[in-house]
Amino acid sequence: MSTAIIEVTGLTFDYPGFRALDNVTLSMAPGTVTALVGPNGAGKTTLLRCIAALETPLSGSVRVAGLDVYESPREVHRLMGYLSDSFGLYSELTVAQGLEYAARSQGLASAAVAQAVQDTARRMGLADKLGKAASTLSRGQRQRLAIGQAIIHSPQVLLLDEPASGLDPEARSSLAHVFKALQAQGMSLLVSSHILAELDEYSTHMLALDRGRVLEHRALSPGAHVVSASGAPVERLLRLEFAQGAQAAAFWLASQPGVRVSRAESHGVEIGFTGDAQAQAALVATCVMAGHALSLIAPVTENLQQSYLKSLQAGRDANKTKEVSL
Ligand code: ATP
């Protein structure tokens, strides 16, 4: 039995005459925040809509918390919050009424509604706006109300399509805090956005799509997440520096288990390392015992923008090679 919170297998989705998702397979671990990135038209919205059981794919399956979303959409909606990129609010309803409406449509027991409205308004920084009509809120406040409506039933999974679009830097930063707090409470988030710097603040994973295919899906912060959702160890990038030249050390490192030398310079070596903290400690100890004057070991950090652009380029290079060999 899979422990993934979201499991997508072989998902293919066609609009009339156009394939928007092509055999997408992915697995998201519980408690993670995944940045869903890709160029315009990559298929991000379509993927989110398929996971939310709002579209019927040509083939493939989607499971959320073990439930098939197409067989049990109602049960899945109880576990899930979804914010569409073109969300609408009832402008005449007050914040309290909008939240109450969402709570009741999610099937919350009447006795629990008032408390859920208060708690959600506080969570979203709208406690002092409960009596205000949605039409009188600023864009950032409307966005927070829409997210509040999506999370009022305390879902396990939250899907957000461009939640920060049109927000000023301060509102984006406060939204980032909200997402971090939701993750800390155990929620899993899948967030699509083009504002990579903002996603970088709170994402644990990156899922890059291009032309309906998964380019890359991996943990972002080296060291923080060393095991993938499938249980396979994730490679981390490390930089090692040596006091007396790195050439011999690079040669030695290349022969060590779990090590892939990605770059060697005069005094430093970058490696991809597949192993846990204990394996890393053993590597350091044997390196020193082998006579290499190791002066520093540190994770190589890469921001989301760099990871994304690299993955996009690699995907396009692979496509070109395929076209040439056809
Ligand atoms: P963006 O970053 O611009 O929001 P996206 O990655 O979310 O893009 P989608 O909205 O999922 O992309 O669209 C994927 C592809 O499917 C695009 O090429 C789009 O033109 C096409 N598409 C989307 N909706 C429809 C539709 N209703 N009918 C036909 N084609 C569609």
py3Dmol code that shows the C-alpha trace and the ligand (Angstrom):
import py3Dmol

protein = """\
ATOM      1  CA  MET A   1       0.000   0.000   0.000  1.00  0.00           C
ATOM      2  CA  SER A   2       1.406   3.372  -1.043  1.00  0.00           C
ATOM      3  CA  THR A   3       2.004   6.037   1.589  1.00  0.00           C
ATOM      4  CA  ALA A   4       1.835   8.880  -0.968  1.00  0.00           C
ATOM      5  CA  ILE A   5      -0.750  11.602  -0.345  1.00  0.00           C
ATOM      6  CA  ILE A   6      -1.107  12.180  -4.100  1.00  0.00           C
ATOM      7  CA  GLU A   7      -0.338   9.412  -6.582  1.00  0.00           C
ATOM      8  CA  VAL A   8      -0.798  10.060 -10.291  1.00  0.00           C
ATOM      9  CA  THR A   9      -0.190   7.176 -12.683  1.00  0.00           C
ATOM     10  CA  GLY A  10      -0.017   7.348 -16.474  1.00  0.00           C
ATOM     11  CA  LEU A  11      -2.355  10.345 -16.664  1.00  0.00           C
ATOM     12  CA  THR A  12      -3.191  11.448 -20.202  1.00  0.00           C
ATOM     13  CA  PHE A  13      -5.673  14.261 -20.845  1.00  0.00           C
ATOM     14  CA  ASP A  14      -6.851  15.565 -24.217  1.00  0.00           C
ATOM     15  CA  TYR A  15      -8.739  18.759 -25.042  1.00  0.00           C
ATOM     16  CA  PRO A  16     -10.412  18.401 -28.439  1.00  0.00           C
ATOM     17  CA  GLY A  17      -7.509  18.010 -30.839  1.00  0.00           C
ATOM     18  CA  PHE A  18      -4.847  18.800 -28.231  1.00  0.00           C
ATOM     19  CA  ARG A  19      -2.971  16.581 -25.751  1.00  0.00           C
ATOM     20  CA  ALA A  20      -2.515  18.664 -22.588  1.00  0.00           C
ATOM     21  CA  LEU A  21      -1.126  15.900 -20.330  1.00  0.00           C
ATOM     22  CA  ASP A  22       0.912  13.042 -21.699  1.00  0.00           C
ATOM     23  CA  ASN A  23       1.427   9.996 -19.471  1.00  0.00           C
ATOM     24  CA  VAL A  24       2.067  11.961 -16.268  1.00  0.00           C
ATOM     25  CA  THR A  25       3.202   9.877 -13.307  1.00  0.00           C
ATOM     26  CA  LEU A  26       4.156  11.315  -9.943  1.00  0.00           C
ATOM     27  CA  SER A  27       3.988  10.648  -6.253  1.00  0.00           C
ATOM     28  CA  MET A  28       3.828  13.296  -3.517  1.00  0.00           C
ATOM     29  CA  ALA A  29       4.762  12.461   0.078  1.00  0.00           C
ATOM     30  CA  PRO A  30       2.532  13.681   2.927  1.00  0.00           C
ATOM     31  CA  GLY A  31       3.561  16.968   4.532  1.00  0.00           C
ATOM     32  CA  THR A  32       5.443  18.230   1.484  1.00  0.00           C
ATOM     33  CA  VAL A  33       4.937  21.488  -0.386  1.00  0.00           C
ATOM     34  CA  THR A  34       5.443  21.032  -4.102  1.00  0.00           C
ATOM     35  CA  ALA A  35       6.044  23.952  -6.443  1.00  0.00           C
ATOM     36  CA  LEU A  36       4.313  23.142  -9.735  1.00  0.00           C
ATOM     37  CA  VAL A  37       6.251  25.056 -12.376  1.00  0.00           C
ATOM     38  CA  GLY A  38       6.392  25.214 -16.143  1.00  0.00           C
ATOM     39  CA  PRO A  39       5.978  27.604 -19.057  1.00  0.00           C
ATOM     40  CA  ASN A  40       2.580  28.957 -20.140  1.00  0.00           C
ATOM     41  CA  GLY A  41       0.515  26.136 -21.538  1.00  0.00           C
ATOM     42  CA  ALA A  42       2.623  23.381 -19.897  1.00  0.00           C
ATOM     43  CA  GLY A  43      -0.468  21.731 -18.397  1.00  0.00           C
ATOM     44  CA  LYS A  44      -0.286  22.906 -14.770  1.00  0.00           C
ATOM     45  CA  THR A  45      -3.928  23.977 -14.456  1.00  0.00           C
ATOM     46  CA  THR A  46      -5.077  20.844 -16.286  1.00  0.00           C
ATOM     47  CA  LEU A  47      -3.079  18.641 -13.907  1.00  0.00           C
ATOM     48  CA  LEU A  48      -4.511  20.403 -10.840  1.00  0.00           C
ATOM     49  CA  ARG A  49      -8.037  20.071 -12.236  1.00  0.00           C
ATOM     50  CA  CYS A  50      -7.507  16.355 -12.927  1.00  0.00           C
ATOM     51  CA  ILE A  51      -6.208  15.793  -9.380  1.00  0.00           C
ATOM     52  CA  ALA A  52      -9.242  17.666  -8.058  1.00  0.00           C
ATOM     53  CA  ALA A  53     -11.508  15.344 -10.115  1.00  0.00           C
ATOM     54  CA  LEU A  54     -12.838  18.327 -12.089  1.00  0.00           C
ATOM     55  CA  GLU A  55     -11.739  16.832 -15.414  1.00  0.00           C
ATOM     56  CA  THR A  56     -11.993  13.287 -16.720  1.00  0.00           C
ATOM     57  CA  PRO A  57      -8.750  12.087 -18.276  1.00  0.00           C
ATOM     58  CA  LEU A  58      -8.438   9.884 -21.326  1.00  0.00           C
ATOM     59  CA  SER A  59      -6.457   7.360 -19.308  1.00  0.00           C
ATOM     60  CA  GLY A  60      -4.535   6.943 -16.081  1.00  0.00           C
ATOM     61  CA  SER A  61      -5.431   7.205 -12.437  1.00  0.00           C
ATOM     62  CA  VAL A  62      -5.198   9.684  -9.571  1.00  0.00           C
ATOM     63  CA  ARG A  63      -5.284   8.687  -5.917  1.00  0.00           C
ATOM     64  CA  VAL A  64      -5.495  11.102  -3.018  1.00  0.00           C
ATOM     65  CA  ALA A  65      -4.839   9.614   0.426  1.00  0.00           C
ATOM     66  CA  GLY A  66      -5.328   6.209  -1.191  1.00  0.00           C
ATOM     67  CA  LEU A  67      -8.752   7.046  -2.696  1.00  0.00           C
ATOM     68  CA  ASP A  68      -9.345   6.950  -6.444  1.00  0.00           C
ATOM     69  CA  VAL A  69     -10.533  10.487  -7.237  1.00  0.00           C
ATOM     70  CA  TYR A  70     -12.737   9.406 -10.139  1.00  0.00           C
ATOM     71  CA  GLU A  71     -14.392   6.569  -8.224  1.00  0.00           C
ATOM     72  CA  SER A  72     -14.884   8.569  -5.007  1.00  0.00           C
ATOM     73  CA  PRO A  73     -14.894  12.289  -5.905  1.00  0.00           C
ATOM     74  CA  ARG A  74     -17.099  13.318  -2.983  1.00  0.00           C
ATOM     75  CA  GLU A  75     -14.951  11.585  -0.381  1.00  0.00           C
ATOM     76  CA  VAL A  76     -11.850  13.073  -1.988  1.00  0.00           C
ATOM     77  CA  HIS A  77     -13.327  16.580  -1.932  1.00  0.00           C
ATOM     78  CA  ARG A  78     -13.764  16.226   1.834  1.00  0.00           C
ATOM     79  CA  LEU A  79      -9.995  15.672   2.104  1.00  0.00           C
ATOM     80  CA  MET A  80      -9.023  18.348  -0.361  1.00  0.00           C
ATOM     81  CA  GLY A  81      -9.041  22.118  -0.758  1.00  0.00           C
ATOM     82  CA  TYR A  82      -8.779  23.645  -4.219  1.00  0.00           C
ATOM     83  CA  LEU A  83      -8.184  27.248  -5.218  1.00  0.00           C
ATOM     84  CA  SER A  84      -8.766  27.827  -8.916  1.00  0.00           C
ATOM     85  CA  ASP A  85      -6.742  30.428 -10.820  1.00  0.00           C
ATOM     86  CA  SER A  86     -10.017  32.137 -11.645  1.00  0.00           C
ATOM     87  CA  PHE A  87     -11.757  31.777  -8.292  1.00  0.00           C
ATOM     88  CA  GLY A  88     -14.951  33.707  -7.667  1.00  0.00           C
ATOM     89  CA  LEU A  89     -16.439  35.054  -4.464  1.00  0.00           C
ATOM     90  CA  TYR A  90     -20.015  36.035  -3.722  1.00  0.00           C
ATOM     91  CA  SER A  91     -19.387  39.754  -3.539  1.00  0.00           C
ATOM     92  CA  GLU A  92     -22.505  40.583  -1.477  1.00  0.00           C
ATOM     93  CA  LEU A  93     -21.684  38.041   1.228  1.00  0.00           C
ATOM     94  CA  THR A  94     -19.612  39.147   4.191  1.00  0.00           C
ATOM     95  CA  VAL A  95     -16.372  37.363   5.041  1.00  0.00           C
ATOM     96  CA  ALA A  96     -18.200  35.472   7.815  1.00  0.00           C
ATOM     97  CA  GLN A  97     -21.034  34.484   5.480  1.00  0.00           C
ATOM     98  CA  GLY A  98     -18.630  33.384   2.738  1.00  0.00           C
ATOM     99  CA  LEU A  99     -16.716  31.199   5.179  1.00  0.00           C
ATOM    100  CA  GLU A 100     -19.940  29.823   6.643  1.00  0.00           C
ATOM    101  CA  TYR A 101     -21.221  28.999   3.161  1.00  0.00           C
ATOM    102  CA  ALA A 102     -17.971  27.134   2.388  1.00  0.00           C
ATOM    103  CA  ALA A 103     -18.127  25.276   5.708  1.00  0.00           C
ATOM    104  CA  ARG A 104     -21.700  24.135   5.111  1.00  0.00           C
ATOM    105  CA  SER A 105     -21.018  23.104   1.519  1.00  0.00           C
ATOM    106  CA  GLN A 106     -18.108  21.009   2.790  1.00  0.00           C
ATOM    107  CA  GLY A 107     -20.552  19.227   5.095  1.00  0.00           C
ATOM    108  CA  LEU A 108     -19.272  20.520   8.435  1.00  0.00           C
ATOM    109  CA  ALA A 109     -21.679  19.744  11.298  1.00  0.00           C
ATOM    110  CA  SER A 110     -23.803  22.803  12.188  1.00  0.00           C
ATOM    111  CA  ALA A 111     -22.352  22.892  15.703  1.00  0.00           C
ATOM    112  CA  ALA A 112     -18.818  23.142  14.310  1.00  0.00           C
ATOM    113  CA  VAL A 113     -19.466  25.888  11.741  1.00  0.00           C
ATOM    114  CA  ALA A 114     -19.180  29.009  13.944  1.00  0.00           C
ATOM    115  CA  GLN A 115     -15.871  27.842  15.429  1.00  0.00           C
ATOM    116  CA  ALA A 116     -14.483  26.901  11.995  1.00  0.00           C
ATOM    117  CA  VAL A 117     -15.399  30.379  10.680  1.00  0.00           C
ATOM    118  CA  GLN A 118     -13.608  32.084  13.592  1.00  0.00           C
ATOM    119  CA  ASP A 119     -10.548  29.824  13.382  1.00  0.00           C
ATOM    120  CA  THR A 120     -10.190  30.173   9.621  1.00  0.00           C
ATOM    121  CA  ALA A 121     -10.619  33.951   9.702  1.00  0.00           C
ATOM    122  CA  ARG A 122      -7.869  34.132  12.345  1.00  0.00           C
ATOM    123  CA  ARG A 123      -5.607  31.768  10.361  1.00  0.00           C
ATOM    124  CA  MET A 124      -6.019  33.929   7.257  1.00  0.00           C
ATOM    125  CA  GLY A 125      -5.600  37.266   9.059  1.00  0.00           C
ATOM    126  CA  LEU A 126      -9.216  38.252   8.408  1.00  0.00           C
ATOM    127  CA  ALA A 127     -10.545  38.203  11.982  1.00  0.00           C
ATOM    128  CA  ASP A 128     -11.203  41.960  11.909  1.00  0.00           C
ATOM    129  CA  LYS A 129     -12.970  41.757   8.538  1.00  0.00           C
ATOM    130  CA  LEU A 130     -15.706  39.246   9.387  1.00  0.00           C
ATOM    131  CA  GLY A 131     -18.505  41.779   8.905  1.00  0.00           C
ATOM    132  CA  LYS A 132     -17.147  43.235   5.639  1.00  0.00           C
ATOM    133  CA  ALA A 133     -18.652  42.388   2.266  1.00  0.00           C
ATOM    134  CA  ALA A 134     -16.257  40.543  -0.071  1.00  0.00           C
ATOM    135  CA  SER A 135     -16.697  43.350  -2.612  1.00  0.00           C
ATOM    136  CA  THR A 136     -15.064  45.819  -0.199  1.00  0.00           C
ATOM    137  CA  LEU A 137     -11.906  43.753   0.355  1.00  0.00           C
ATOM    138  CA  SER A 138      -8.552  44.416  -1.285  1.00  0.00           C
ATOM    139  CA  ARG A 139      -7.222  41.896  -3.793  1.00  0.00           C
ATOM    140  CA  GLY A 140      -4.896  40.307  -1.215  1.00  0.00           C
ATOM    141  CA  GLN A 141      -7.748  40.040   1.305  1.00  0.00           C
ATOM    142  CA  ARG A 142     -10.018  38.488  -1.332  1.00  0.00           C
ATOM    143  CA  GLN A 143      -7.290  35.971  -2.121  1.00  0.00           C
ATOM    144  CA  ARG A 144      -6.980  35.115   1.569  1.00  0.00           C
ATOM    145  CA  LEU A 145     -10.756  34.751   1.855  1.00  0.00           C
ATOM    146  CA  ALA A 146     -10.763  32.365  -1.129  1.00  0.00           C
ATOM    147  CA  ILE A 147      -7.965  30.312   0.460  1.00  0.00           C
ATOM    148  CA  GLY A 148      -9.864  30.378   3.762  1.00  0.00           C
ATOM    149  CA  GLN A 149     -12.908  28.946   1.980  1.00  0.00           C
ATOM    150  CA  ALA A 150     -10.694  26.231   0.493  1.00  0.00           C
ATOM    151  CA  ILE A 151      -9.255  25.181   3.874  1.00  0.00           C
ATOM    152  CA  ILE A 152     -12.224  25.648   6.202  1.00  0.00           C
ATOM    153  CA  HIS A 153     -12.775  21.884   6.437  1.00  0.00           C
ATOM    154  CA  SER A 154      -9.090  21.342   7.398  1.00  0.00           C
ATOM    155  CA  PRO A 155      -8.227  19.290   4.314  1.00  0.00           C
ATOM    156  CA  GLN A 156      -5.196  17.005   4.145  1.00  0.00           C
ATOM    157  CA  VAL A 157      -4.303  18.293   0.692  1.00  0.00           C
ATOM    158  CA  LEU A 158      -4.449  21.807  -0.697  1.00  0.00           C
ATOM    159  CA  LEU A 159      -4.193  22.525  -4.447  1.00  0.00           C
ATOM    160  CA  LEU A 160      -3.517  26.159  -5.327  1.00  0.00           C
ATOM    161  CA  ASP A 161      -3.444  27.522  -8.861  1.00  0.00           C
ATOM    162  CA  GLU A 162      -1.514  30.802  -9.062  1.00  0.00           C
ATOM    163  CA  PRO A 163      -2.467  31.891  -5.524  1.00  0.00           C
ATOM    164  CA  ALA A 164      -0.118  34.883  -5.494  1.00  0.00           C
ATOM    165  CA  SER A 165      -0.876  36.398  -8.883  1.00  0.00           C
ATOM    166  CA  GLY A 166      -1.555  40.100  -8.667  1.00  0.00           C
ATOM    167  CA  LEU A 167      -0.457  40.412  -5.050  1.00  0.00           C
ATOM    168  CA  ASP A 168       2.057  42.977  -3.845  1.00  0.00           C
ATOM    169  CA  PRO A 169       5.324  41.733  -2.272  1.00  0.00           C
ATOM    170  CA  GLU A 170       4.034  42.177   1.271  1.00  0.00           C
ATOM    171  CA  ALA A 171       0.815  40.260   0.567  1.00  0.00           C
ATOM    172  CA  ARG A 172       2.843  37.501  -1.149  1.00  0.00           C
ATOM    173  CA  SER A 173       5.136  37.240   1.822  1.00  0.00           C
ATOM    174  CA  SER A 174       2.198  36.983   4.213  1.00  0.00           C
ATOM    175  CA  LEU A 175       0.706  34.273   1.989  1.00  0.00           C
ATOM    176  CA  ALA A 176       4.030  32.409   2.160  1.00  0.00           C
ATOM    177  CA  HIS A 177       3.749  32.499   5.968  1.00  0.00           C
ATOM    178  CA  VAL A 178       0.240  31.083   5.751  1.00  0.00           C
ATOM    179  CA  PHE A 179       1.438  28.199   3.549  1.00  0.00           C
ATOM    180  CA  LYS A 180       4.334  27.429   5.903  1.00  0.00           C
ATOM    181  CA  ALA A 181       1.912  27.370   8.835  1.00  0.00           C
ATOM    182  CA  LEU A 182      -0.456  25.027   6.960  1.00  0.00           C
ATOM    183  CA  GLN A 183       2.428  22.687   6.182  1.00  0.00           C
ATOM    184  CA  ALA A 184       3.531  22.794   9.823  1.00  0.00           C
ATOM    185  CA  GLN A 185       0.016  21.620  10.719  1.00  0.00           C
ATOM    186  CA  GLY A 186       0.520  18.572   8.486  1.00  0.00           C
ATOM    187  CA  MET A 187      -1.180  19.725   5.268  1.00  0.00           C
ATOM    188  CA  SER A 188       0.347  18.770   1.887  1.00  0.00           C
ATOM    189  CA  LEU A 189       0.346  21.543  -0.708  1.00  0.00           C
ATOM    190  CA  LEU A 190       0.677  21.560  -4.484  1.00  0.00           C
ATOM    191  CA  VAL A 191       1.105  25.148  -5.648  1.00  0.00           C
ATOM    192  CA  SER A 192       1.373  26.374  -9.206  1.00  0.00           C
ATOM    193  CA  SER A 193       2.982  29.752  -9.769  1.00  0.00           C
ATOM    194  CA  HIS A 194       5.264  31.689 -12.073  1.00  0.00           C
ATOM    195  CA  ILE A 195       6.672  33.676  -9.147  1.00  0.00           C
ATOM    196  CA  LEU A 196       9.536  31.348  -8.370  1.00  0.00           C
ATOM    197  CA  ALA A 197      11.174  33.484  -5.687  1.00  0.00           C
ATOM    198  CA  GLU A 198       7.976  33.285  -3.669  1.00  0.00           C
ATOM    199  CA  LEU A 199       7.597  29.508  -4.172  1.00  0.00           C
ATOM    200  CA  ASP A 200      11.221  29.128  -3.088  1.00  0.00           C
ATOM    201  CA  GLU A 201      10.346  30.460   0.362  1.00  0.00           C
ATOM    202  CA  TYR A 202       8.150  27.552   1.300  1.00  0.00           C
ATOM    203  CA  SER A 203       8.456  24.702  -1.204  1.00  0.00           C
ATOM    204  CA  THR A 204      10.134  21.429  -0.287  1.00  0.00           C
ATOM    205  CA  HIS A 205       9.848  19.938  -3.804  1.00  0.00           C
ATOM    206  CA  MET A 206       9.734  21.057  -7.412  1.00  0.00           C
ATOM    207  CA  LEU A 207       7.565  19.455 -10.080  1.00  0.00           C
ATOM    208  CA  ALA A 208       8.445  20.852 -13.500  1.00  0.00           C
ATOM    209  CA  LEU A 209       6.070  20.286 -16.416  1.00  0.00           C
ATOM    210  CA  ASP A 210       6.643  21.130 -20.056  1.00  0.00           C
ATOM    211  CA  ARG A 211       4.277  20.351 -22.935  1.00  0.00           C
ATOM    212  CA  GLY A 212       2.202  18.054 -20.773  1.00  0.00           C
ATOM    213  CA  ARG A 213       5.101  15.937 -19.535  1.00  0.00           C
ATOM    214  CA  VAL A 214       6.965  15.772 -16.236  1.00  0.00           C
ATOM    215  CA  LEU A 215      10.461  17.152 -16.756  1.00  0.00           C
ATOM    216  CA  GLU A 216      11.592  16.709 -13.197  1.00  0.00           C
ATOM    217  CA  HIS A 217      10.187  16.051  -9.734  1.00  0.00           C
ATOM    218  CA  ARG A 218      12.588  16.292  -6.845  1.00  0.00           C
ATOM    219  CA  ALA A 219      13.369  17.621  -3.388  1.00  0.00           C
ATOM    220  CA  LEU A 220      14.692  21.175  -3.362  1.00  0.00           C
ATOM    221  CA  SER A 221      16.672  21.724  -0.206  1.00  0.00           C
ATOM    222  CA  PRO A 222      19.738  19.506  -0.135  1.00  0.00           C
ATOM    223  CA  GLY A 223      19.989  17.554   3.077  1.00  0.00           C
ATOM    224  CA  ALA A 224      16.503  18.388   4.299  1.00  0.00           C
ATOM    225  CA  HIS A 225      14.724  15.615   2.414  1.00  0.00           C
ATOM    226  CA  VAL A 226      17.037  12.724   1.726  1.00  0.00           C
ATOM    227  CA  VAL A 227      14.405  10.131   0.917  1.00  0.00           C
ATOM    228  CA  SER A 228      12.001  10.442  -1.988  1.00  0.00           C
ATOM    229  CA  ALA A 229       8.306   9.661  -1.780  1.00  0.00           C
ATOM    230  CA  SER A 230       9.010   6.244  -3.306  1.00  0.00           C
ATOM    231  CA  GLY A 231      11.505   5.506  -0.532  1.00  0.00           C
ATOM    232  CA  ALA A 232      14.508   5.724  -2.869  1.00  0.00           C
ATOM    233  CA  PRO A 233      17.421   7.823  -1.606  1.00  0.00           C
ATOM    234  CA  VAL A 234      17.694  11.264  -3.181  1.00  0.00           C
ATOM    235  CA  GLU A 235      21.033  12.485  -4.444  1.00  0.00           C
ATOM    236  CA  ARG A 236      22.344  15.609  -2.708  1.00  0.00           C
ATOM    237  CA  LEU A 237      24.930  17.969  -4.143  1.00  0.00           C
ATOM    238  CA  LEU A 238      27.913  18.560  -1.871  1.00  0.00           C
ATOM    239  CA  ARG A 239      31.038  20.674  -2.259  1.00  0.00           C
ATOM    240  CA  LEU A 240      34.293  19.473  -0.738  1.00  0.00           C
ATOM    241  CA  GLU A 241      37.400  21.636  -0.509  1.00  0.00           C
ATOM    242  CA  PHE A 242      40.944  20.432   0.046  1.00  0.00           C
ATOM    243  CA  ALA A 243      43.933  22.293   1.496  1.00  0.00           C
ATOM    244  CA  GLN A 244      46.509  20.632  -0.804  1.00  0.00           C
ATOM    245  CA  GLY A 245      44.812  20.370  -4.203  1.00  0.00           C
ATOM    246  CA  ALA A 246      41.758  18.326  -5.120  1.00  0.00           C
ATOM    247  CA  GLN A 247      42.923  16.262  -8.074  1.00  0.00           C
ATOM    248  CA  ALA A 248      43.865  13.098  -6.181  1.00  0.00           C
ATOM    249  CA  ALA A 249      40.834  13.541  -3.929  1.00  0.00           C
ATOM    250  CA  ALA A 250      38.491  13.779  -6.935  1.00  0.00           C
ATOM    251  CA  PHE A 251      39.933  10.533  -8.265  1.00  0.00           C
ATOM    252  CA  TRP A 252      39.518   8.848  -4.882  1.00  0.00           C
ATOM    253  CA  LEU A 253      35.947  10.188  -4.436  1.00  0.00           C
ATOM    254  CA  ALA A 254      34.897   8.821  -7.829  1.00  0.00           C
ATOM    255  CA  SER A 255      35.633   5.302  -6.565  1.00  0.00           C
ATOM    256  CA  GLN A 256      33.496   5.634  -3.419  1.00  0.00           C
ATOM    257  CA  PRO A 257      29.997   4.093  -3.162  1.00  0.00           C
ATOM    258  CA  GLY A 258      27.104   6.545  -3.566  1.00  0.00           C
ATOM    259  CA  VAL A 259      29.387   9.240  -5.008  1.00  0.00           C
ATOM    260  CA  ARG A 260      29.130  10.841  -8.439  1.00  0.00           C
ATOM    261  CA  VAL A 261      31.750  13.498  -9.145  1.00  0.00           C
ATOM    262  CA  SER A 262      30.013  16.310 -11.024  1.00  0.00           C
ATOM    263  CA  ARG A 263      32.804  18.892 -11.086  1.00  0.00           C
ATOM    264  CA  ALA A 264      36.493  18.948 -10.127  1.00  0.00           C
ATOM    265  CA  GLU A 265      38.511  22.146  -9.768  1.00  0.00           C
ATOM    266  CA  SER A 266      42.006  22.805  -8.429  1.00  0.00           C
ATOM    267  CA  HIS A 267      40.962  22.945  -4.761  1.00  0.00           C
ATOM    268  CA  GLY A 268      37.336  21.838  -4.778  1.00  0.00           C
ATOM    269  CA  VAL A 269      35.170  18.944  -5.912  1.00  0.00           C
ATOM    270  CA  GLU A 270      31.392  18.884  -6.336  1.00  0.00           C
ATOM    271  CA  ILE A 271      29.737  15.536  -5.882  1.00  0.00           C
ATOM    272  CA  GLY A 272      26.268  14.075  -6.019  1.00  0.00           C
ATOM    273  CA  PHE A 273      25.953  11.906  -2.909  1.00  0.00           C
ATOM    274  CA  THR A 274      23.291   9.283  -2.333  1.00  0.00           C
ATOM    275  CA  GLY A 275      23.380   8.433   1.323  1.00  0.00           C
ATOM    276  CA  ASP A 276      22.113   9.454   4.746  1.00  0.00           C
ATOM    277  CA  ALA A 277      23.917  11.536   7.375  1.00  0.00           C
ATOM    278  CA  GLN A 278      25.751   8.481   8.728  1.00  0.00           C
ATOM    279  CA  ALA A 279      27.021   7.510   5.292  1.00  0.00           C
ATOM    280  CA  GLN A 280      28.183  11.099   4.806  1.00  0.00           C
ATOM    281  CA  ALA A 281      30.068  11.032   8.131  1.00  0.00           C
ATOM    282  CA  ALA A 282      31.728   7.745   7.074  1.00  0.00           C
ATOM    283  CA  LEU A 283      32.725   9.272   3.734  1.00  0.00           C
ATOM    284  CA  VAL A 284      34.354  12.248   5.490  1.00  0.00           C
ATOM    285  CA  ALA A 285      36.228   9.967   7.919  1.00  0.00           C
ATOM    286  CA  THR A 286      37.571   7.629   5.209  1.00  0.00           C
ATOM    287  CA  CYS A 287      38.495  10.596   3.023  1.00  0.00           C
ATOM    288  CA  VAL A 288      40.654  12.057   5.785  1.00  0.00           C
ATOM    289  CA  MET A 289      42.106   8.625   6.651  1.00  0.00           C
ATOM    290  CA  ALA A 290      43.037   8.180   2.977  1.00  0.00           C
ATOM    291  CA  GLY A 291      45.294  11.239   3.382  1.00  0.00           C
ATOM    292  CA  HIS A 292      43.197  13.930   1.661  1.00  0.00           C
ATOM    293  CA  ALA A 293      43.347  17.266   3.513  1.00  0.00           C
ATOM    294  CA  LEU A 294      39.620  17.953   3.593  1.00  0.00           C
ATOM    295  CA  SER A 295      39.080  21.550   4.758  1.00  0.00           C
ATOM    296  CA  LEU A 296      35.351  22.006   4.080  1.00  0.00           C
ATOM    297  CA  ILE A 297      32.208  20.062   3.175  1.00  0.00           C
ATOM    298  CA  ALA A 298      28.957  21.919   2.488  1.00  0.00           C
ATOM    299  CA  PRO A 299      25.707  21.395   0.587  1.00  0.00           C
ATOM    300  CA  VAL A 300      25.529  23.078  -2.801  1.00  0.00           C
ATOM    301  CA  THR A 301      22.361  25.104  -2.704  1.00  0.00           C
ATOM    302  CA  GLU A 302      20.430  25.875  -5.813  1.00  0.00           C
ATOM    303  CA  ASN A 303      17.392  28.109  -5.836  1.00  0.00           C
ATOM    304  CA  LEU A 304      14.136  27.158  -7.490  1.00  0.00           C
ATOM    305  CA  GLN A 305      14.728  29.467 -10.428  1.00  0.00           C
ATOM    306  CA  GLN A 306      18.108  27.820 -11.174  1.00  0.00           C
ATOM    307  CA  SER A 307      16.654  24.307 -10.786  1.00  0.00           C
ATOM    308  CA  TYR A 308      13.713  25.159 -13.002  1.00  0.00           C
ATOM    309  CA  LEU A 309      15.739  26.713 -15.798  1.00  0.00           C
ATOM    310  CA  LYS A 310      18.215  23.819 -15.711  1.00  0.00           C
ATOM    311  CA  SER A 311      15.444  21.259 -15.880  1.00  0.00           C
ATOM    312  CA  LEU A 312      13.694  23.118 -18.716  1.00  0.00           C
ATOM    313  CA  GLN A 313      16.938  23.312 -20.689  1.00  0.00           C
ATOM    314  CA  ALA A 314      17.726  19.628 -20.112  1.00  0.00           C
ATOM    315  CA  GLY A 315      14.212  18.666 -21.266  1.00  0.00           C
ATOM    316  CA  ARG A 316      14.538  20.745 -24.427  1.00  0.00           C
ATOM    317  CA  ASP A 317      18.026  19.362 -25.171  1.00  0.00           C
ATOM    318  CA  ALA A 318      16.690  15.816 -24.796  1.00  0.00           C
ATOM    319  CA  ASN A 319      13.842  16.639 -27.184  1.00  0.00           C
ATOM    320  CA  LYS A 320      16.252  18.046 -29.774  1.00  0.00           C
ATOM    321  CA  THR A 321      18.381  14.889 -29.588  1.00  0.00           C
ATOM    322  CA  LYS A 322      15.234  12.808 -30.097  1.00  0.00           C
ATOM    323  CA  GLU A 323      14.178  14.908 -33.116  1.00  0.00           C
ATOM    324  CA  VAL A 324      17.658  14.629 -34.668  1.00  0.00           C
ATOM    325  CA  SER A 325      17.755  10.847 -34.265  1.00  0.00           C
ATOM    326  CA  LEU A 326      14.308  10.343 -35.828  1.00  0.00           C
TER     327      LEU A 326
END
"""
ligand_1 = """\
31
ATP
P -0.445 28.905 -17.739
O 0.898 28.941 -17.064
O -0.480 29.792 -18.926
O -1.590 29.108 -16.799
P -0.822 26.005 -17.739
O 0.489 25.328 -17.564
O -1.691 26.109 -16.545
O -0.593 27.428 -18.396
P -3.085 24.712 -19.018
O -4.048 25.814 -18.724
O -3.207 23.453 -18.243
O -1.570 25.233 -18.927
O -3.186 24.393 -20.568
C -2.436 23.343 -21.150
C -2.670 23.366 -22.653
O -4.019 22.995 -22.921
C -2.450 24.737 -23.289
O -1.776 24.558 -24.516
C -3.849 25.263 -23.528
O -3.900 26.056 -24.696
C -4.654 23.994 -23.716
N -6.019 24.182 -23.197
C -6.366 24.577 -21.961
N -7.707 24.621 -21.822
C -8.220 24.261 -23.022
C -9.546 24.096 -23.539
N -10.607 24.317 -22.771
N -9.670 23.692 -24.810
C -8.597 23.452 -25.589
N -7.326 23.572 -25.174
C -7.133 23.968 -23.911
"""
view = py3Dmol.view(width=600, height=400)
view.addModel(protein, "pdb")
view.setStyle({"model": 0}, {"cartoon": {"style": "trace"}})
view.addModel(ligand_1, "xyz")
view.setStyle({"model": 1}, {"stick": {}})
view.zoomTo()
view.show()
